[in-house]
């Protein structure tokens, strides 16, 4: 789906300089979180979803491909990592690798099928594939159906870092988030990223210039799905469970909501959007089902008044790349 995003600025030295400054500020703020008394589980969960939203934003914000099935990468990686840790007895680092590899393989298979179509057809195919996997996981014995995989051991990362310690686990999750974020940042500001942006703006012109657009889109889809799976593997250590919630279509809807609220086609928009949505779920839990209504109302307000998203509007106002 071709998406015009006027929040995206050219990758000029000034733009990259602004983004690096913003990255430094974000990293510094996240490093001191354990010293502020903020509930660490909330921040760790938000970081996992922020990486997931950034991976999704790479696909739609810079490739113009709307996927309604990114939950399948999150859930698949979570199930595989959880099973590897609890049943196979693998170490945490191997569990993460197993989950991420499973998501990468799934991205290759589903990408070959979905990339053949464009626009709303692409979106519907990804949604159909995600729901197909949801019902498979509902019946597959190793997922334990609606009960999910509970009591996942956290273990020692590289045999040294005790992940049952909340502070150590927080910095491990933060390191994973920063690694994924920088990988996405490098992808966007590379020749591959520039071609991807040109495909988003005018695919026919990119084809006329000799680019094999389907291959670029497939690679972007695989990178996005793999990083979404990486986020799912990290989330297993935070929640210590893997459930059908992470595979359901509503999770894909939340990912879209996070990206749009923060700012589609911006570097830091999905991070802010993820923190906003997770904070609402965390601190408005007392309202029960009304949380969904409140989220819908905020989404409508953002669409009507902040068309570019929170970070998108800030970047547009100051004419900066964020």
Secondary structure, DSSP 8 states (H G I E B T S, - for coil): -----TT-----HHHHHHHHHHHHHHHHHHHTGGGTT--HHHHHHHHHHHHHHHHHHHHHHHH----S-THHHHHHHHHHHHHHHHTS---HHHHHHHHHHHHHHHHHHHHHHHTTS-HHHHHHHHHHHHHHHHHHHHH-GGGTGGG-B------EETTTEETTSHHHHHHHHHHHHHHHHHHHHHHHTSHHHHHHHHHHH-HHHHHHTT--HHHHHHHHHHHHHHHHHHHHHHHHHHHS-B-GGGTSHHHHHHHHHHHHHH-TT-SSHHHHHHHHHHHHHHHTGGGTTHHHHHHHHHHHHHHHH-TT-HHHHHHHHHT---
